[in-house]
Amino acid sequence: MKRDQPADPGAALTYASAGVDIAAGNEAVRRITAMVGTTRQPEQQGLEGLGGFAGLMALPTGMREPVLVSCTDGVGTKLLVAIAMDRHDSVGVDLVAMNVNDLLCTGARPLFVLDYVATGRLEPGKIEQIVAGVVAGCRQASCALLGGETAELPGMYADGHYDLAATAVGVVERASIWGAQRSRAGDRVLALQSSGLHSNGYSLARKALLSPEHAGLDLGDPLPGARATPQSVGEALLEPTRIYEPAFAALRALDGDPVHAAAHITGGGLIENPPRAYDSSLAAEIDLGALEVPAIIRAVAACGVPQAEMLRTFNCGVGMLLFVPRERADEVCAACDAAGQPATPVGELVERASAEDPAVRVRGVDRALGL
């Protein structure tokens, strides 16, 4: 097919003219290489670092029957808040947290994270901020940032937009895997508090807080109901997801595997996540009123989100639940306290009368959410 207008002979057809800047990609790699190196773990000793075709890590020594554990996740529409505020480091922490916290629920130790950043136009400074957050998250999780990929995809993303995804890998002894098979009626339910919304429910949270037909707030407005250090709405929405490896490392060090199971409270909230940690013959009774719920969650609830929707969408102040034998609950609480991530008793597992009965019964919701 002939063109109506001849091509400009002076215009070179290059990758850059198609929207992909290889030099910018190389600059981004140069900026992040040193900080990625700060996450190296003993299992990487003597192995090639960043820059190869694949990351290398040995299994920890001394394990009898190691089982690898893996998780993949992203950050979701929380990224739209980061883009609007032009602040990109905290979502890197979220990226690590959403993967590592899932992995921890098996009793595994995190080994490494691989990240993926996709954007329409590669900006080295922005990539540096994102990866700095990923590095900070890996350091909190005591794992390596083993490698990753930055993809410049012109035409797929609006100007200034990007998406993040990651995979985390850990290891656990087969005999020490936590899960529903270990939980029993009478187990105490302990809660590790969330730092805020974490990285779930942001489509609803943004609609409730920011849309003109609801609260109509701006990201720079003071957060309503904040009881401690004042924050803007945007700052509260960008509060990084808490990474629970410090508490879980302390729990893994206790004799006799005192934790039966754990539930990371993410999408599905307090209704859909806890039952993943015990079988269908049991139900969890939880008193949410025992916790101090972050102001951002109370602010969303105050916009008129129904109680049932709050419970099935947000963590409602609970980042992680632990299910432990009654006789070891105090020991587990002490270990979490010593690790700087206190655990609060919030209920117990009970026999479920029938399949029609709810698998989770939550009380104290109005008190906790200020409704």
N, C-alpha and C positions, 0 to 999 in steps of 0.2 A: 504494500500500500504506500503510495507516494504522499509526502507531506505537502501541505499548502504553502508552508514557508520553509525555506532551506535552513538547516541548523547553522548556528553561529560557528564558523570554523575556529574562532578564537577561544571558544568555551570548551575546556577539557571536560570530558565525561569521567569523573573520578568518584571514589567512595565519599569523599567530603562533599562533593556537589550533590550527592544523593542524600546527605544528611548525617553521615557517620564520620565522626572525627577521631581517627586512630590516634593522633597525637594527644588529644584530650584523655583518651583511655590510658595511654602510657603514663601520662602525668598523674592520673588518679592512682594507678598502681604504685608509682614512685612515692606518693604521699602516704599511702597506707602500709607499705611494707614493714617499716620499723615498728609501728604500733602493733601490727598483727603478731610480730615476733615476741611481744611481751606475754602472749598467752600460751607459749610453748610449755608442754608438760614433760615429766620424766620419761614417758613412753615414746617420746619423739627423739630421745638422745641418739645421735649418730645417724639420723635419717634426714633426707633432703627436706628443706623448708619450702617456703612460698616461692612459686615461680616454675615449678614442674608441671607436668600434665595432670598429676593427681597428688593428693595429700597422703602421707604415710604416717601410721601410728601403730606401735606394737600393743598387744594386749598386756594388761598388768600381770606381773609375775605373782606366783604363789596361789593362784586360783585353781581349785580342783576341777570344776566343770563350768567354765564361763559361758554365759549366754549373752549375746548382743541384743540390745534394745534400741529401737529407732523411732523417731517421730518427725513429722513434717507439718509445718504451719506457717502462717503469715501474720500480718498485723491488722489487716482489714481497713475499714473506713476511718480509723483513727489517723491514718496517713493524711486525710483531707484536712484535719486540724493542724498537723505539722506543716503541711504545705501552706495553709492560710497564714500561719504565724511565722513562716520561714525559719523554722527551728526543727532540725532533723536528727539531732543526736539521741534524744530519748527514745525514739521509735526503734533505734537499733537495739537498745536494751530490751524493749518489748519483744522484738523478734527472737532473741535468745530465750527470754522468759517463757514465751508461749510454747516453745519446744521442750526446754529443759524441765519445766514444771510438770509436763505430761510424763516425761521419762522418769522423773523421780517417783511417781506413783507405783512403779514396779519394785522399788527398793534399789534401783540401779544407781551407780556412780556415773555422772556424765563424763564422757571422754573428749568429744569434739563436736563442733558445729561447722556446717557448710552453709554459706549464704548466697543468695541470688538477688541482684538488684537490676531491675529493668526500668528504663527511662526513655523518653522521646529524644531528649538532648542531653548528652553527658556533660555535667558541670563538675570538674574535679573538686572544687570546694565543698559542694553539696555531698558528693560521694565520700569525701573525707569525714564530714560530720556524721553521716550514717554509719560508716564503718567504725568510727571512734565509739559510737554507742554500742555497736556489736561487740567490739573489743571489751568495753566496760562490762557488758553483760557476761561475756565469757570469763572475765576475771572474777566476777561475783559468783559464777557457777563453777569456778575452779576447773575449767575445761579449755581446750585449745580451739582457736579459730583455724581450722585445718586448711581451708581453701574456700573458693567461691567463684562467682561469675558476675561481671557487670556487663549488661547488654544494652546497647544503644539502638533503639527501635523507632526510628522516625515514622510518624504516621499512625503509630499504635497508641500513643499517649498524648494527651493535651499538653500544651506548653507548661513546663514546670512540674508536671506530674510524674510519679514513679510508683512502682510496686515492689514489695519485698517478700521474699520467701526464704525459708531455711529448713535444714534437716539437722537433727541432733542424734548422736549415737552414744550409747552408754553400755555398761557391762554389769552383770549381776551373777552371783552364784546361783545355779539352778535350784538348790535347796533353800535359798533365801528369797525367792521371788515373792513379793507381796501381791495380794489380790483377793478377789471375792471368795476364793476357795478356802481362805483362812478365817474369814470373819465369822463371828458367833453371836448369838443372842446374849445380851448382857455386856457386850463390848461398850466401852465408853467412847463417845464421839468428842474429839478435841478439834478446835478451830484455830488455824493460823490466820491472822487478820490480813485483809487486802490493803493495798496502798491507795486504792481508788477504784475506778471502773476497770482497771487492767486493760485488756484489749478486746472486749466483747460488748456488743450492744450499742455500738457507736452510731449506727443509723437511727436508732430510736432516741438515744441521748441527744444527738445533734438536733433532731426534729423538736424534741421537748424543750430544749434550752434556747435554741437559736432561731427557730422559725417564728415569724411575726404572729402567726395565729395561736402560738402558745406563749412561752415566756418572753420571746423576742429579745433576748440578751445578745450583746456583742462579746466577742472573745476577750476584749480588753476590760469588760465590766467586772466589778468585784463579785466574787462568788457568793451568792446568798447563803446565809446560815453558817458560814465558816466560824468555828469556835476557837481555833488556834491561830497560827500565822495566817494573815490575810493572803488570799490568792485571787488572781483573775480567773474568769471562767476558762479561758484558754489554758492557763497554767495547770488548773485542776484537771482538765481533760487530757493534758499531756503527761500527767504524773506517771512515771514508768511502772510497769508491772513488777511487782516484787518477785524476786528470785529466791526460792526457798532452800537452795542447796546448803547454806550454813546450818539450818536446823536439821535437815535430812542427813548431812554428814555426821552430826552428833548422834542422831538416832541409829545410823548404821554401825556406829562404834560401840553401841550398847550390847551386852551379852544376851544371847538367847532370842534375838529377833523379836523385840517387844511390840512391834507394829504389825498388825494383821493386814491392813490395807490403807490406801489413801485415795482421796478424790480431789482432783484439781477442778476448781469451780470456774468454768469458762462458759462458752455458749451452751444454753440450756439451764444455766443458773443452778439454784439450789433444789430444783425439781428433778432435772434429768441427769445431773452428774453424780450425786451420792449413790444411787442404785448400782452404778457400775462397780462399786467397791464391796458389794455383798449380794448374796443370791436372793432369788425371788421369794423365799420363805420368810425374809426379814424386812423390817421397816426401820427407818431412822426417825427418831423423835429429836427435834432440834429446837432450842430456845434461842432465837436470834436476839432477844433482848439482853443477853449476857454480853454482847459486844458493843463497842463504840464504832458506829458505822461512819465511814468518811462522808464529809459534807457534800461532795459532788453527787453521791448516791442519794442522799436526802433531798438535794436540790432537784434531781430528776423526778423523784417521787412526788415532790410538791407541785410539779407541773400537771398533775392529774393522771399519771400513769397508774392503772389499776394495780392493786396489791398482787394479784395472781400473775400479772404481766411482769412486775418487778422481780418476782421470785423465779420466773422461768427465763428471764433475759439477762439479769445482772447477778454479780456475785453477792450483792447485798452486804458487803463487808467481810465476807469469808473467802479468802484466797485458796485455802486448802483445808480439807478435813482429814483427820487421822482416826483410825478405828483400832483401838488397843484394848487388851484385856483389862478388866477393872482393877486387878491387883497391881498392874504396872503403870496405871495412868499418872500417878504422882511422879514416878521416875521419868516418864516421857516428858511431862511438863517441865520438870527440872532441867532436863537436857536441852529442851527448846529455849527455855529462859536463859541458860548459860550461853547459848549460841546467839543471843540477841534477837530471837524471833519467838516471843512468848506464845504458848498454846493455852487456850481457854476452854475449860469443859463446857460443852453446850448441849449434851444429851447422851443418848444411848441407843443401841440397836435392840429391838424387841421382836418377838414373834409376830408375824403378819397373819391376821385372822383369815383372810381369803385373798384371792387374786384381785378382787374388786376393791379392796382397801388400798389407800394410797401408800406408795413405797417410801414417801417422805412426808412427815407431818411437822410443819413449822409453826411455832407460836411466838408471841412477842414481836410480831412484825410491825404493828402500828407503833409500838413504843420505840423500836429500833430505827424506823424510818421517819419518825416524827409525823405520822399521819393522824 
